Amino acid sequence: MPTGRVKWFSLEKGFGFISNDEGEDVYLAASSLPEGVPSVKPGTKVEFSIIDSRKGPQAMSIHIVEAPVSLAENSRVNNDDLAAMIEDTIKILDKVGNGLRHGRHPSGTDAERLGRVLRGIASQLEA
């Protein structure tokens, strides 16, 4: 199985990239992360399988081999940044609530993305 390190991953966008051991960028979708792992940090060493997609190589069946060393366990996002994320999320939730009142459920993709954002905020608040 190929290995590499996470270059970057955005919880909000739901994707990122891995730099494999040959230096090639491999697309990483949030849906490929292990069960119960909503996000990965840059530098995380992973093992994965690769499929060819329309946009190039895509990682599947991610297995975390080694998490990067953290200088501060349970480090928190800057309070101002966290407050801004919460305020933006409230606006999104308000739109979803209004849509539900009118019989419109969010699409599966939008619902998954919102769920990841809410879990990310919850983990910051619990840290």
C-alpha positions as CSV (number, residue, x, y, z in Angstrom):
1,M,0.0,0.0,0.0
2,P,1.3,3.5,-0.8
3,T,2.1,5.9,2.0
4,G,2.5,9.6,2.3
5,R,1.9,12.7,4.4
6,V,-1.1,15.0,4.5
7,K,-0.2,18.3,2.9
8,W,-3.4,20.0,4.0
9,F,-7.0,19.2,4.8
10,S,-10.0,21.5,5.1
11,L,-12.8,20.3,7.4
12,E,-15.1,23.0,5.9
13,K,-14.4,22.0,2.3
14,G,-14.4,18.3,3.0
15,F,-11.2,17.5,1.2
16,G,-7.4,18.0,1.1
17,F,-4.3,16.5,-0.5
18,I,-1.7,13.9,0.4
19,S,1.9,14.0,-0.9
20,N,2.8,10.4,-1.5
21,D,6.3,9.1,-1.1
22,E,7.0,9.7,-4.8
23,G,6.1,13.4,-4.3
24,E,2.8,13.2,-6.3
25,D,-0.3,15.0,-4.9
26,V,-3.2,12.6,-4.2
27,Y,-6.7,14.0,-3.6
28,L,-8.1,13.1,-0.2
29,A,-11.9,13.2,0.3
30,A,-13.3,13.4,3.8
31,S,-15.4,10.3,3.0
32,S,-12.1,8.3,2.7
33,L,-11.0,9.0,6.3
34,P,-11.3,6.3,8.9
35,E,-14.7,5.9,10.7
36,G,-14.9,8.5,13.5
37,V,-12.0,10.7,12.2
38,P,-13.5,13.9,10.9
39,S,-10.2,15.6,10.0
40,V,-6.4,15.1,9.7
41,K,-3.6,17.5,10.4
42,P,-0.9,18.4,8.0
43,G,2.1,16.1,8.4
44,T,0.0,13.1,9.4
45,K,1.6,9.9,7.9
46,V,-1.1,7.8,6.2
47,E,-1.3,4.5,4.3
48,F,-3.9,4.4,1.5
49,S,-5.0,2.8,-1.7
50,I,-5.3,4.8,-4.9
51,I,-7.9,4.9,-7.6
52,D,-7.8,7.0,-10.8
53,S,-10.6,9.5,-10.9
54,R,-11.6,12.1,-13.5
55,K,-9.5,14.6,-11.6
56,G,-6.4,12.4,-11.1
57,P,-5.3,10.0,-8.4
58,Q,-7.6,9.8,-5.4
59,A,-6.8,8.2,-2.0
60,M,-9.2,5.6,-0.6
61,S,-9.2,3.4,2.5
62,I,-7.1,5.8,4.6
63,H,-5.2,4.3,7.6
64,I,-3.4,6.7,9.9
65,V,0.1,5.4,10.5
66,E,1.5,8.3,12.6
67,A,0.0,11.5,13.8
68,P,2.3,14.5,13.9
69,V,3.9,15.5,17.2
70,S,1.7,18.1,18.8
71,L,3.4,20.9,20.9
72,A,0.1,21.6,22.7
73,E,-2.2,18.7,23.4
74,N,-5.8,19.7,22.6
75,S,-4.7,23.0,21.1
76,R,-7.5,25.4,20.4
77,V,-8.3,27.7,17.6
78,N,-7.9,31.4,18.3
79,N,-11.0,32.6,20.2
80,D,-11.8,35.3,17.6
81,D,-11.5,32.7,14.8
82,L,-13.7,30.3,16.7
83,A,-16.3,33.0,17.4
84,A,-16.4,33.9,13.7
85,M,-16.8,30.2,12.7
86,I,-19.7,29.9,15.2
87,E,-21.4,33.1,13.8
88,D,-21.0,31.8,10.2
89,T,-22.4,28.4,11.2
90,I,-25.4,30.1,12.9
91,K,-26.2,31.8,9.6
92,I,-26.0,28.5,7.7
93,L,-28.2,26.8,10.3
94,D,-30.7,29.6,10.0
95,K,-30.9,29.0,6.3
96,V,-31.3,25.3,6.8
97,G,-34.0,25.8,9.4
98,N,-35.9,28.2,7.1
99,G,-35.7,25.7,4.3
100,L,-37.0,22.9,6.5
101,R,-40.0,25.1,7.5
102,H,-40.8,25.2,3.8
103,G,-40.3,21.5,3.2
104,R,-36.8,21.7,1.7
105,H,-34.2,19.4,3.2
106,P,-30.5,20.1,2.6
107,S,-28.9,18.0,-0.1
108,G,-26.8,15.0,1.1
109,T,-23.6,16.8,0.3
110,D,-24.6,19.9,2.1
111,A,-25.8,17.9,5.1
112,E,-22.6,16.0,5.4
113,R,-20.5,19.2,5.1
114,L,-22.6,20.9,7.8
115,G,-22.2,17.9,10.0
116,R,-18.4,18.0,9.7
117,V,-18.3,21.7,10.5
118,L,-20.5,21.2,13.6
119,R,-18.3,18.3,14.8
120,G,-15.2,20.4,14.2
121,I,-16.6,23.3,16.3
122,A,-17.8,20.9,19.0
123,S,-14.3,19.4,19.3
124,Q,-12.8,22.9,19.6
125,L,-15.3,23.8,22.4
126,E,-14.6,20.5,24.2
127,A,-10.8,20.9,24.1
